[in-house]
């Protein structure tokens, strides 16, 4: 990018001293920007600059945007044209990670930054030599043991307001305060959001440096304390000399405190802290797509119940569930150059009745939508069979599609049986399908899709329509 303007020494000096953690309003670092520039104009200088930055600061790879996506996700979840164009960046990332794989400290920080699971995408090859510590660390991710389990227990202890357990975890792993969730939140962020004042005070007194760490939106714990107008948390953080740092919107914590109009409506909601903590980022679903979608898709197409069950067991062992997959697919949802088609839509298209029954019994909610642009050429559409059922629809609802099936009572019966009685059990949540369908109906009413394109009955629940 500035190769022809400066000598190599000056270039290295600039890259070494530049603040590359600055983010755009979408939470994206400069590395995201370089990839987008290359996608628009295949200039090799963008790749060279990317390579130089990444070599100097490899942990930038674990930075996520507002949706919880990493650079790896940004490359892999693109349309076919961009996907093949950007593979050169993917190869660069892999080569640099291979150079770093023997660095125990860097790899541990990747795991603490919740990038550990992405490492498994690169290092499933047993031929790559790693240290025993790194090998054990990667293995612990697959089994949810060791450090990954400790990170989960740490976050859970904050939610449970269990200071004694937190103190014990710090004795086991003194640098656990570096741990971040998929939203980039540290223990201090969580203590503020959960309003655990005693825990926050303990963190500030003993691990003061953590209060300056930022989440995906470059917000510190003080930002959220001011957004929530939590005077007690603000006083604790200010007493600990928390710094006034700008977030990705270039706003200081005091800006939110002094000008409430800057806060979005969600911040005024009665359950803001709870909703903020529990919101499901697309980043989680994105990782599952990269790691498990294609094996599941193949198993569904082959109607292999055994393979579906094995893959599900592997996911569960890692702490993931089928319900974590996004049940919807929007026009710009791509996966390795292919349009992302939710699992139930794949099973329905292939009429894999056994697979549908297996997926639902394993916890996949029988809900979902597929959005298709009217301008798409049917001959090139992966979902041509769906369009023949409702040519004028832009939004295909899984329940509506089942309702519209003719002479296929067996398939209808599978959905009817599970919609009327089945409950989805999760280690953290337990929501029955009736509640999910109520939420689904509410989201339909709020949807921006024109009503003439969506079949619905405001007087009946989806369960009633089917039954």
Secondary structure as UniProt FT lines:
FT   TURN            3..5
FT   HELIX           8..17
FT   TURN            20..21
FT   TURN            25..26
FT   HELIX           30..40
FT   HELIX           44..56
FT   HELIX           58..62
FT   TURN            66..67
FT   HELIX           71..76
FT   HELIX           80..100
FT   TURN            101..102
FT   HELIX           104..112
FT   TURN            113..114
FT   HELIX           116..122
FT   TURN            126..127
FT   HELIX           132..143
FT   HELIX           146..159
FT   TURN            160..161
FT   HELIX           163..172
FT   TURN            174..175
FT   HELIX           176..178
FT   TURN            182..183
FT   HELIX           187..193
FT   TURN            194..195
FT   HELIX           197..206
FT   HELIX           208..212
FT   TURN            216..217
FT   HELIX           221..227
FT   TURN            228..229
FT   HELIX           231..239
FT   TURN            240..241
FT   TURN            248..249
FT   HELIX           253..258
FT   HELIX           260..262
FT   HELIX           265..268
FT   TURN            270..271
FT   HELIX           272..278
FT   HELIX           282..288
FT   HELIX           289..293
FT   HELIX           294..301
FT   TURN            302..303
FT   HELIX           305..318
FT   HELIX           322..324
FT   TURN            331..332
FT   STRAND          334..335
FT   STRAND          337..339
FT   HELIX           343..349
FT   TURN            350..351
FT   HELIX           353..361
FT   TURN            362..363
FT   STRAND          369..371
FT   TURN            374..375
FT   HELIX           378..380
FT   TURN            382..383
FT   HELIX           384..387
FT   TURN            388..389
FT   TURN            391..392
FT   STRAND          395..397
FT   HELIX           398..403
FT   HELIX           409..421
FT   STRAND          423..425
FT   STRAND          430..432
FT   HELIX           433..446
FT   HELIX           451..453
FT   TURN            458..459
FT   HELIX           462..466
//
